[in-house]
């Protein structure tokens, strides 16, 4: 069942590692999306950056700078008497919480990608830096032990310690022959990755492909060729390869419209909520029903949004009746969408 609303509107990282300074300090490992990997002294799961002293002497990092914006070298300054012993690791929490005890920088890392730089006390001389692209939650990125210039993903992060066994590589992102949006005719979607010998799993009901069923097998099917899409479908996919970092979960939302609404248009934005045949009604259960959402904005030429036009936004969502006491009394109920 698709519900239509009209609104009045008001990878792999690229690394740049360099060391023009004589200071034997290295950015050794970091995590830009920490949800359950390592808690700070306050018990919070925050981003972190690890510095390694590759020299033979203890160093005072007091007055040096750490930044997540290489055009702003002096963003955060190490406090006085910040000592790091030779062969030791220093952990800095990138949580923008300067009131906490310990080393807490005044910035957070962007898991979509940015840069990290370590600078001398003059705020200009670069000691070390790394630029990275999208990161995965609870997987760190760092130097492969024994090879300064070889950066890898680590399934077992080691903040404050020597890096362990790294992934052999990262499975390249998936590509799709058809993107999310509105469709009026059936089609077959192809899914691909450039990584040789990677296995692609997929589901057509919104389940996570690698989640295990009651028999202990993945819920997803192994992709072997084009997949027929002939009704509203939430396609979810993930590719894996032994010893390699898997792709993230990918979803494509394909929404099919009944013939009698395909030609409709509006001068207001249109939201289509697809509930995949479920009737969403008041039941006293506050949990959201699985659904998908497509948003169609008026185009610049006509000033109208078309039901069969290109989508401006498409995503999985949750949908339920809003309110518990009076919702069942009224034929037109309030809904909550997330």
C-alpha positions in Angstrom: 0.0 0.0 0.0 1.4 3.4 -1.0 0.3 6.5 0.8 0.7 9.9 -0.9 1.1 13.2 0.9 1.3 16.8 -0.3 3.3 19.2 1.7 3.4 22.9 1.9 7.1 23.6 2.2 8.6 26.5 4.0 35.9 2.9 0.8 38.6 3.2 0.4 40.5 6.2 1.8 42.8 8.4 -0.2 45.9 9.0 1.9 48.3 11.9 1.9 51.1 11.1 4.4 54.0 13.4 4.6 56.6 14.4 7.2 58.6 17.6 6.3 59.4 18.1 10.1 62.2 16.3 11.8 59.9 15.4 14.7 59.5 11.6 14.8 55.8 11.6 15.5 53.2 9.8 13.3 49.4 9.8 13.1 49.2 6.0 13.5 45.5 5.1 13.7 42.1 6.8 14.1 38.4 6.1 14.2 35.9 8.6 12.8 32.7 6.7 13.7 32.8 5.1 17.2 29.6 3.6 18.5 30.7 0.6 20.6 34.5 0.1 20.0 36.3 2.1 22.7 34.9 4.4 25.4 36.7 7.5 26.7 37.4 7.9 30.4 33.9 9.5 30.7 32.3 6.3 29.3 31.4 7.9 26.0 32.1 6.4 22.5 33.8 9.3 20.7 36.1 9.7 17.7 39.8 9.3 18.5 43.2 9.8 17.0 46.4 8.0 18.0 49.9 9.5 17.8 53.0 7.3 17.8 56.5 8.3 18.9 58.8 6.6 16.4 61.9 8.2 18.0 64.3 7.1 20.7 63.6 10.0 23.1 60.6 11.1 25.1 58.9 14.1 23.6 56.9 16.9 25.1 54.0 17.6 22.6 52.8 20.6 24.7 52.2 23.6 22.3 51.9 21.4 19.2 48.7 21.5 17.2 46.2 18.9 15.9 43.5 19.7 13.4 40.9 18.2 11.2 41.2 21.0 8.7 44.6 21.3 7.1 43.8 24.9 6.1 43.5 25.7 9.9 46.6 24.2 11.4 46.2 25.7 14.9 42.7 24.4 15.5 43.6 22.6 18.8 46.7 22.9 20.9 48.2 20.2 23.1 48.3 21.3 26.7 51.7 21.9 28.4 53.8 18.9 29.5 52.0 16.4 27.2 54.7 13.7 27.3 55.0 10.7 24.9 57.7 8.2 25.6 59.7 6.6 22.8 57.8 3.7 21.1 54.7 4.8 22.9 51.2 5.8 21.8 49.1 8.9 22.7 45.4 8.9 22.4 43.4 12.1 21.7 39.6 12.1 21.9 38.1 14.1 19.0 34.8 14.9 20.7 34.7 18.7 20.9 34.2 18.4 24.7 36.9 20.5 26.3 35.3 20.2 29.8 36.2 16.5 30.1 39.4 15.4 31.9 42.2 14.2 29.6 43.1 15.0 26.0 39.9 16.1 24.2 40.2 18.1 21.0 37.8 20.8 20.0 36.6 19.0 16.9 34.9 15.8 15.8 36.0 13.7 12.8 33.7 13.6 9.8 33.1 9.9 8.9 32.3 11.0 5.3 36.0 12.0 4.9 38.3 14.9 5.7 41.9 15.3 6.8 43.9 15.1 10.0 47.1 17.1 10.5 49.7 17.3 13.3 51.7 20.6 13.3 54.8 22.0 15.1 54.5 24.7 17.7 54.8 27.5 15.1 51.4 26.4 13.8 52.8 26.1 10.2 55.3 23.3 10.0 53.6 20.0 9.2 54.7 17.0 11.2 52.3 14.4 9.7 48.9 14.3 8.0 46.4 11.9 6.4 43.4 12.6 4.2 40.7 10.0 4.2 37.3 9.3 2.5 34.2 7.5 4.0 34.8 5.4 7.1 32.9 2.5 8.6 31.5 2.5 12.2 33.7 0.8 14.7 36.4 0.0 12.1 39.6 2.0 12.5 42.1 3.1 9.8 45.8 3.1 10.4 49.3 2.2 9.3 50.0 -1.4 8.6 52.7 -2.5 11.1 56.1 -2.4 9.5 55.1 -0.2 6.6 54.7 3.5 7.3 53.1 4.3 4.0 50.6 1.4 3.9 47.3 2.4 5.4 44.7 -0.3 6.1 41.3 -0.9 7.8 41.3 -2.8 11.1 38.4 -4.8 12.3 40.0 -4.9 15.7 41.0 -1.3 16.6 44.0 -1.0 19.0 43.9 2.6 20.4 47.0 3.1 22.6 48.7 0.0 21.3 50.5 -1.4 18.3 48.2 -2.0 15.3 47.2 -5.6 14.8 46.2 -7.6 11.7 44.7 -5.5 9.0 42.2 -6.3 6.3 43.8 -7.3 3.1 41.8 -4.7 1.3 38.3 -3.2 1.0 35.6 -4.5 -1.3 34.9 -1.8 -3.8 31.5 -0.1 -3.6 28.5 -1.6 -5.3 27.0 -0.1 -8.5 23.4 -0.5 -9.7 21.9 -0.4 -13.1 18.8 1.3 -11.7 18.7 3.9 -9.0 15.9 4.5 -6.4 12.8 6.2 -7.7 9.4 5.8 -9.3 8.8 3.1 -11.8 5.8 2.2 -14.0 7.1 -1.0 -15.7 9.0 -4.0 -14.5 12.7 -4.2 -15.1 15.8 -6.2 -14.1 18.5 -4.6 -11.9 22.1 -5.6 -12.2 24.5 -5.2 -9.2 28.3 -5.1 -9.6 31.6 -4.5 -7.7 35.0 -4.1 -9.2 36.5 -6.4 -6.6 37.4 -9.7 -8.1 35.9 -12.8 -6.3 33.6 -10.8 -4.1 30.2 -12.3 -3.3 27.2 -10.1 -3.4 24.2 -10.9 -1.1 20.8 -9.3 -1.5 17.2 -9.3 -0.2 14.0 -7.9 -1.6 12.0 -7.5 1.6 14.2 -4.9 3.5 16.0 -7.5 5.6 19.8 -7.2 6.1 21.3 -9.7 3.6 24.0 -11.0 6.0 21.7 -11.3 9.1 21.4 -15.0 10.0 18.0 -16.8 9.8 16.9 -19.4 12.4 19.0 -22.1 10.6 22.1 -20.0 10.8 22.3 -19.0 7.2 22.3 -15.5 5.7 18.9 -14.2 4.9 20.1 -12.8 1.6 20.5 -14.7 -1.7 23.8 -14.8 -3.5 23.6 -12.6 -6.6 24.2 -14.5 -9.8 22.6 -12.3 -12.4 20.0 -9.6 -13.0 17.1 -9.5 -10.5 13.6 -8.9 -11.7 11.7 -6.0 -10.0 8.0 -6.0 -10.8 6.5 -4.4 -7.7 7.4 -1.9 -5.0 10.6 -3.3 -3.5 13.3 -2.4 -1.0 16.5 -4.0 -2.4 19.3 -4.3 0.2 22.7 -5.5 -0.7 26.2 -6.1 0.7 29.3 -7.6 -0.8 31.9 -9.6 1.1 35.3 -11.3 0.5 37.3 -13.4 3.0 39.9 -11.3 4.7 38.6 -8.1 3.2 36.5 -5.2 4.6 33.0 -5.7 3.3 31.0 -3.0 1.7 28.4 -1.1 3.8 24.8 -2.0 3.5 23.3 -0.5 0.3 19.6 0.0 -0.3 17.7 0.9 -3.5 14.0 1.9 -3.2 11.8 1.0 -6.2 8.3 2.3 -5.9 5.5 1.3 -8.4 2.4 3.3 -8.8 -1.1 2.3 -9.7 -2.1 3.4 -13.3 -4.8 5.8 -12.0 -2.2 8.0 -10.2 0.7 7.9 -12.5 -0.2 11.1 -14.4 -1.0 13.1 -11.3 0.9 16.3 -10.6 0.9 19.1 -7.9 2.3 22.5 -7.4 3.3 21.3 -3.9 6.0 18.7 -3.0 4.7 15.1 -2.9 5.7 12.4 -0.4 4.9 8.8 -1.2 5.0 6.3 1.7 5.1 2.7 0.6 4.0 0.2 3.3 4.4 -2.9 1.1 0.8 -4.1 1.6 0.7 -3.5 5.3 -2.3 -1.7 6.8 -1.0 0.8 9.2 -3.7 1.3 11.9 -3.9 2.1 15.6 -3.0 -1.0 17.7 -1.5 0.4 20.9 1.9 -0.6 19.6 4.2 2.4 19.4 6.7 0.6 17.1 7.2 1.8 13.5 6.2 -0.4 10.6 8.7 -0.9 7.9 8.2 1.3 4.9 9.9 3.4 2.3 9.7 7.1 1.5 10.0 8.9 -1.9 9.9 12.7 -2.1 9.1 14.5 -5.4 9.8 18.3 -5.6 8.3 20.7 -8.2 10.6 21.1 -11.1 12.1 24.4 -12.1 10.5 24.6 -15.5 6.8 23.9 -14.8 6.7 24.5 -11.0 4.9 21.2 -10.5 5.8 17.9 -9.0 5.0 14.8 -11.1 4.1 11.4 -9.7 6.1 9.7 -12.4 9.0 12.2 -12.4 12.5 11.7 -11.0 12.7 11.4 -7.2 14.6 14.0 -5.1 14.8 11.7 -2.2 14.2 7.9 -1.6 15.0 6.0 1.6 13.8 3.3 4.0 11.6 4.5 6.7 9.3 3.7 9.6 5.6 4.6 9.7 3.0 4.3 12.5 -0.2 5.9 13.9 0.7 8.8 16.1 -1.0 9.1 19.5 -2.3 6.4 21.8 -5.4 7.7 23.5 -7.7 9.2 20.8 -6.3 8.0 17.5 -8.8 5.1 17.2 -11.7 7.6 17.5 -11.1 9.4 14.3 -11.4 8.2 10.7 -8.5 10.4 9.6 -5.6 9.6 11.9 -2.3 11.4 12.6 0.9 9.5 11.5 4.5 9.6 12.5 7.3 9.0 10.0 11.0 8.5 10.5 
